[in-house]
Amino acid sequence: MKVTASDLDPGRTPRDLVILALLTPIVGAAAGLVGGLFRLVLLNADALRNRLVGEAQAFPLIGLLLVVTACALAGYAAAWLVRRYSPVASGSGIPHVEVVIEGRVPPAPFRLLPVKFVGGTLAIGSGFALGREGPTVQMGASLADLVGTICRRSWVDRRVLIAAGAGAGLATAFNAPIAGAIFVLEELVRRFEPRIAMVALGTSATAVSVSRLILGDAPDFTVQGLDYAEAGARPLFLVLGLLLGLFAIVYNRTLLATMSFVGGFKSAPAELRAAVIGAGIGALAFFYPDLVGGGDPLTQRALNGLDALALLPALILLRLVLGSLSYAAGTPGGLFAPMLVLGAQAGLAFGLVCQWAFPGLAIEPIGFAVVGMAALFTGIVRAPLTGIVLVIEMTASVTMLLPMLMACFAAMFVGIITRDPPVYESLRDRLLETAGKLGS
């Protein structure tokens, strides 16, 4: 079938499509390389933090002071880099990418990339409960804009590349190429655009191919073989989705309230606020080193069913507060990984209760942990396809697809009927409000 200009966006030609196709692997490879290196650096930073905390614990008072000071300085440095060189590098970066794609703010200068890389390493590596995907998404978008600018592409083509580069960043963060491409269409542009879909698929595939050369091919999490949920247990996944839909509202409102509370201390510089939060995280890390950081080990524990039911409520509350404070610090870091921790822990707790309450059903609590990750993600972000595919790719748990669909339906229903806005919509509004004040 012959491709004509009418098959493309208005004013675009087959030549433009060919150029986009040629730039696709370049953007994907760049996003995969930077994102893969960022993940590798974070793995080493986590290992270094745990080793230093372990050695410091041999000297209770001095060791505590050293860990608290180190984490405070890391938070201070990360916030200083953001304020001094790239204010839009604060937080996740996904809301900023969204408004750039919408044409409401210009793309950030390229200096965002080193700020996001170094600042994210300092914050997440020192124990802030932040996700790696925020930095990789924004860095992928920045790299894509750079490639488009160097190749003198129009804004129409650069917009396509920016969206696809952001998706490649997400794909790299979680070793999930399909989820990265879906994220572009479902969350970033919110409609199906053939050209963006084409480029997003190519960049995500290329990015993950490159990052796997650095990190390996295995899924992010190891989950035991799960059986298909029997008919009698399936309604329980609807109940889980309803509960996690309510929990998503609590999460969103807690995050926004914490940001407002911390931001209310206007007399204190942003760096000082980040340092105070970092000091508290350092104290927690000294006594409970496994509870800080992005949270992948905590998610894996839940997926292994190792957490006792009596401890899970306290762990969930702690991570909820810790994640909100970490994000309010204004350092680079995302929300996805911490919310996956909460989803896995909440799902496991619900599964353990159901196993006790319904002994006649063949209930696997770990299956509820897997489903809980997708359902809470859906309730918070309102991107069910991204959440479902992301969790399946991260856990290789295809047998949980039907329960995920049921739970995500219920979580979406709660969010829509209560008219509680998804988290990135709220963060995007805050970003635009701040940009308006700075421009006035």
C-alpha positions in Angstrom: 0.0 0.0 0.0 1.4 3.4 -1.0 2.0 5.9 1.8 0.9 9.4 0.9 1.0 12.7 2.8 -2.6 12.3 3.8 -1.7 9.2 5.8 0.6 11.3 8.0 0.1 14.3 10.1 -1.1 17.4 8.2 1.8 18.9 6.2 4.1 15.9 6.7 5.5 13.8 3.9 6.9 10.3 3.4 10.4 11.8 3.6 9.7 13.1 7.1 8.5 9.7 8.2 11.6 8.0 6.8 13.8 10.5 8.7 11.9 9.9 11.9 12.4 6.1 11.4 16.1 6.7 10.9 16.3 8.8 14.1 14.3 6.3 16.1 17.2 3.8 16.9 19.5 6.7 17.7 17.2 8.1 20.3 16.5 4.7 21.7 20.1 3.8 21.9 21.0 7.0 23.7 18.1 6.6 26.2 19.0 3.0 26.8 22.7 3.8 27.3 22.1 6.7 29.7 19.3 4.9 31.5 21.2 1.6 31.8 24.2 3.5 33.2 22.0 5.3 35.6 20.5 2.1 36.9 24.0 0.6 37.2 25.2 3.6 39.2 22.2 3.4 41.5 22.8 -0.3 42.2 26.4 0.5 43.2 25.2 3.5 45.2 22.8 1.3 47.1 25.5 -1.3 47.8 27.9 1.5 49.0 25.2 3.0 51.3 24.4 -0.4 52.8 28.1 -1.2 53.3 28.8 2.2 55.0 25.8 1.8 57.2 26.9 -1.6 58.2 30.3 -0.4 59.1 28.9 2.7 61.0 26.7 0.5 63.1 29.8 -0.8 64.9 30.2 2.7 66.4 26.7 3.6 67.6 26.9 7.3 68.3 29.6 8.4 65.9 28.3 6.1 63.2 24.8 7.5 63.6 26.1 11.1 63.3 28.1 10.2 60.2 25.3 8.5 58.4 22.8 11.3 59.2 25.3 13.9 58.1 26.2 12.1 54.9 22.5 11.7 53.9 21.8 15.3 54.8 24.7 16.5 52.6 23.6 14.3 49.8 20.0 15.8 49.9 21.5 19.3 50.2 23.7 18.8 47.2 20.9 17.2 45.0 18.5 20.1 45.8 21.3 22.7 45.2 22.0 21.2 41.8 18.3 21.5 40.9 17.8 25.0 42.1 21.1 26.3 40.7 21.1 24.7 37.2 17.8 23.1 36.3 14.7 23.7 38.5 12.5 21.5 36.2 14.7 18.6 37.2 12.9 18.5 40.5 10.8 15.5 41.3 9.7 13.0 38.8 10.0 15.0 35.6 7.0 13.2 34.0 4.7 16.2 34.5 7.2 18.5 32.9 7.6 16.1 29.9 3.8 16.1 29.5 3.5 19.9 29.4 6.4 20.1 26.9 4.7 17.6 24.6 1.5 19.7 24.9 3.5 22.8 23.9 2.7 24.7 27.0 6.3 25.1 28.1 9.5 24.9 26.1 11.9 21.9 26.4 14.5 22.2 29.2 18.1 23.0 28.2 20.3 20.0 27.9 22.0 20.7 31.3 18.9 19.1 32.8 20.5 15.7 31.9 23.6 15.9 34.1 21.5 17.5 36.9 19.0 14.7 36.8 21.7 12.0 36.6 23.9 13.3 39.4 21.1 14.7 41.6 19.1 11.4 41.2 22.1 9.4 42.2 22.7 11.5 45.3 19.1 11.4 46.4 18.1 7.8 45.6 21.6 6.5 46.4 21.5 8.1 49.9 18.2 6.5 50.7 15.4 8.9 49.6 12.3 6.8 48.7 12.2 7.8 45.1 12.0 5.9 41.8 14.6 5.7 39.1 12.0 6.0 36.3 11.4 9.8 36.8 15.0 10.6 35.9 15.2 8.1 33.1 12.0 9.4 31.5 13.1 13.0 31.6 16.6 12.2 30.5 15.3 10.2 27.6 13.1 13.1 26.6 16.0 15.5 26.9 18.2 13.3 24.7 15.5 13.0 22.1 15.1 16.8 21.9 18.8 17.1 21.5 18.9 14.6 18.6 15.9 16.4 17.0 17.6 19.8 17.4 20.9 18.7 16.0 19.2 17.1 13.0 17.2 20.4 12.5 13.8 18.7 12.8 10.6 20.8 13.1 8.7 21.0 16.4 6.2 18.5 15.0 9.0 15.8 14.7 10.8 16.9 17.8 7.5 16.4 19.7 7.3 12.8 18.4 10.9 12.1 19.4 10.5 13.7 22.9 7.5 11.5 23.6 9.2 8.4 22.3 12.4 9.2 24.2 10.5 9.5 27.4 8.8 6.1 26.8 12.3 4.6 26.1 13.4 6.0 29.5 10.5 4.3 31.3 11.2 1.1 29.4 14.9 1.2 30.4 14.0 1.9 34.1 12.0 -1.3 34.4 13.3 -3.5 31.6 9.8 -3.3 30.1 9.8 -2.3 26.4 6.0 -2.8 25.8 5.1 -0.8 28.9 7.3 2.0 27.7 5.6 2.3 24.4 2.1 2.1 25.9 3.0 4.7 28.5 3.7 7.2 25.7 0.2 6.8 24.2 -1.8 6.3 27.4 -0.2 8.9 29.7 2.0 11.3 27.7 -0.2 12.0 24.6 -3.5 10.4 25.8 -4.5 9.3 22.3 -3.3 7.0 19.5 -1.1 8.9 17.1 0.3 6.5 14.5 3.6 8.3 14.0 4.2 8.5 17.8 3.2 4.9 18.2 5.7 3.8 15.5 8.6 5.8 17.0 7.7 4.8 20.6 7.9 1.1 19.7 11.2 1.5 18.0 12.8 3.6 20.7 11.6 1.4 23.5 12.9 -1.8 21.8 16.2 -0.2 21.0 16.6 1.3 24.5 16.0 -2.0 26.3 18.2 -3.9 23.8 21.1 -1.5 24.7 20.3 -1.4 28.5 20.3 -5.2 28.6 23.9 -5.2 27.4 24.7 -3.4 30.6 22.2 -4.9 33.1 21.3 -8.4 31.7 18.1 -9.9 30.4 16.3 -11.1 33.5 13.0 -9.5 34.7 13.3 -7.0 37.5 11.6 -9.3 40.0 11.6 -13.1 40.5 8.2 -14.6 41.2 7.4 -18.2 41.8 5.1 -20.0 39.3 1.6 -18.9 40.1 -1.5 -20.9 39.2 -4.5 -19.4 37.5 -6.9 -18.0 40.1 -9.8 -20.3 40.6 -13.3 -19.0 40.0 -14.2 -18.8 43.7 -11.3 -16.5 44.4 -11.7 -14.1 41.5 -14.3 -11.8 43.2 -11.7 -11.1 45.9 -9.6 -9.4 43.3 -12.4 -7.0 42.7 -12.5 -6.2 46.4 -8.7 -5.7 46.4 -9.1 -3.3 43.5 -11.8 -1.3 45.3 -9.6 -1.1 48.5 -6.6 0.0 46.5 -8.6 2.6 44.6 -9.4 4.1 48.0 -5.7 3.8 49.1 -4.7 5.5 45.9 -6.8 8.5 46.9 -5.1 8.5 50.3 -1.7 8.3 48.5 -2.4 11.2 46.2 -3.7 13.5 48.9 -0.9 12.6 51.3 1.7 13.4 48.6 0.2 16.7 47.7 -0.4 17.7 51.4 3.2 16.8 52.2 4.5 18.9 49.3 2.4 21.8 50.5 3.5 21.4 54.1 7.2 21.3 53.2 6.9 24.1 50.7 5.2 26.2 53.3 8.6 26.7 55.0 9.5 29.5 52.5 12.0 31.1 54.9 14.1 28.0 54.7 16.1 27.4 51.4 15.1 24.4 49.4 18.5 22.9 50.0 18.0 23.2 53.8 14.6 21.5 53.6 16.1 18.6 51.6 19.0 18.3 54.1 16.6 18.0 57.0 14.6 15.3 55.2 17.8 13.6 54.3 19.0 13.7 57.9 15.8 11.9 59.0 16.2 9.3 56.2 19.8 8.8 57.4 18.6 8.1 60.9 16.1 5.6 59.6 18.8 4.0 57.4 21.1 3.6 60.4 18.6 1.5 62.3 16.6 -0.1 59.5 18.7 0.1 56.3 16.4 -2.2 54.3 13.5 0.3 54.6 15.0 3.2 52.7 15.8 3.8 49.0 13.8 3.1 45.9 12.3 0.0 47.4 13.0 -2.9 45.0 14.3 -5.2 47.8 11.0 -4.5 49.7 9.0 -5.3 46.6 10.9 -8.5 46.1 10.3 -9.5 49.8 6.6 -9.0 49.3 6.7 -11.0 46.1 8.5 -13.8 48.0 5.8 -13.7 50.7 8.4 -13.1 53.4 6.7 -10.2 55.3 4.5 -11.2 58.2 0.9 -9.9 58.2 1.4 -8.2 61.6 4.2 -6.0 60.2 2.7 -5.1 56.9 0.5 -2.2 58.0 3.4 -0.5 59.8 5.6 -1.0 56.7 3.0 0.4 54.4 2.4 3.5 56.6 6.1 4.1 56.9 6.8 3.9 53.2 3.8 6.1 52.5 5.1 8.8 54.7 8.7 8.3 53.7 7.9 8.4 50.0 5.8 11.6 50.4 8.6 13.4 52.3 11.2 12.2 49.9 9.3 13.6 46.9 8.5 16.9 48.8 12.3 17.4 49.2 12.5 18.6 45.6 15.4 16.4 44.6 15.3 14.3 41.3 13.4 11.1 41.6 10.1 9.4 40.5 7.0 7.8 42.0 6.6 4.5 40.1 9.0 2.3 42.1 7.8 3.5 45.5 4.2 3.0 44.6 5.0 -0.5 43.3 6.4 -1.3 46.8 3.1 -0.1 48.4 1.0 -2.1 45.9 2.9 -5.3 46.5 2.8 -4.9 50.3 -0.9 -4.0 50.4 -1.7 -6.9 48.0 0.2 -9.3 50.1 -1.5 -8.2 53.3 -4.9 -8.6 51.6 -4.0 -12.0 50.3 -2.8 -13.2 53.7 -6.1 -12.1 55.2 -8.1 -13.9 52.5 -6.0 -17.0 53.0 -7.0 -17.0 56.7 -10.6 -16.1 56.1 -11.3 -18.5 53.2 -9.3 -21.7 54.0 -11.4 -23.6 51.4 -10.1 -21.6 48.5 -6.7 -22.2 47.0 -5.4 -18.7 47.6 -1.8 -17.7 46.8 -1.1 -14.4 48.7 1.9 -13.7 46.3 -0.6 -13.6 43.5 -2.4 -10.8 45.3 0.9 -9.0 45.8 1.5 -9.1 42.0 -2.1 -7.9 41.3 -1.8 -5.2 44.0 1.1 -3.6 42.1 -0.9 -3.1 39.0 -4.1 -2.0 40.8 -2.5 0.6 43.0 -0.5 2.0 40.0 -3.8 2.2 38.1 -5.6 4.0 41.0 -2.8 6.5 41.4 -1.8 7.2 37.8 -5.1 6.2 36.0 -3.1 4.4 33.3 -4.3 0.8 33.6 -2.8 -0.6 30.4 0.6 0.7 31.4 0.3 -0.6 34.9 -0.8 -4.1 33.8 1.8 -4.5 31.1 4.5 -3.0 33.3 3.9 -5.5 36.1 3.6 -8.5 33.7 6.9 -7.6 32.1 8.6 -7.0 35.5 7.4 -10.2 37.1 6.7 -12.5 34.1 3.4 -13.4 35.8 1.1 -13.9 32.8 -1.3 -16.1 34.8 -2.4 -13.0 36.8 -3.7 -11.2 33.8 -7.4 -11.8 34.4 -7.2 -10.8 38.1 -5.2 -7.7 37.2 -7.9 -6.7 34.7 -10.6 -7.1 37.4 -8.6 -5.3 40.1 -7.6 -2.4 37.8 -11.3 -2.0 36.7 -12.3 -1.6 40.3 -9.5 0.8 41.1 -10.3 2.9 38.1 -14.0 2.9 39.1 -13.2 4.3 42.6 -11.0 7.1 41.2 -13.5 8.1 38.6 -16.6 8.0 40.7 -14.9 10.0 43.5 -13.5 12.5 40.9 -10.1 12.3 42.5 -7.6 13.5 39.9 -4.7 11.2 38.9 -1.4 12.1 40.5 0.3 13.5 37.4 -2.6 15.7 36.6 -2.3 17.3 40.0 1.5 17.6 39.7 1.1 19.1 36.2 -1.2 21.7 37.5 1.2 22.6 40.3 4.0 22.9 37.8 2.0 25.2 35.5 1.0 27.3 38.4 4.6 27.7 39.5 5.7 28.5 35.9 3.0 31.1 35.7 4.1 32.8 38.9 7.7 32.8 37.7 6.7 34.3 34.4 4.5 37.0 35.9 
